[in-house]
C-alpha cells in the first residue's frame, strides 16, 4: 500500500488564519531585522532549523527565515528572504525582497494596518502590501 501526502491539505492547514505581507526593501536582511527589532521592540532572530531549501536546475538555494514569538499571546512572526542568488522563494512576486508571515492568533485588520504603516515609515522600505493567499502559486515554498 502506498501512502501519498496531500500537499493541498497540509498547505491549507499551515496557512489557516495567517496573514502574509510582502515588503520591498532593497537592504540587507540583517539591517532590515535590526530596524524592525528597534522600531517595533521585536526580537527577530535567524532560525537556521526552518531555513527553506529549494533545488532548481541542479543547484540548491537557501532562503533564510527570521522568527519572533510574542510573549503575551500565541502570535508568531516569520520573516523570509524572497531572494537568493537570483532565484526567488515566490517567483510570482519577484519584486518583493521579504515576506512576513503572521501565524497563531488572528490578526485584526486595524492591527495589521498599524504594522504596515510602521514598516512603511522605516528607512529603505519602499512598499508593504498584504498578499492574498489565493494569488500565491507557490505557497508550499513557505512551509517549514
PyMOL commands that set and color helices and strands:
alter all, ss='L'
color gray80, all
select helices_A, chain A and resi 7-15+29-40+48-50+91-93+109-120+133-135+139-142
alter helices_A, ss='H'
color red, helices_A
select strands_A, chain A and resi 19-24+45-46+52-56+59-63+65-69+76-81+83-84+87-88+98-103+127-131
alter strands_A, ss='S'
color yellow, strands_A
deselect
rebuild
show_as cartoon
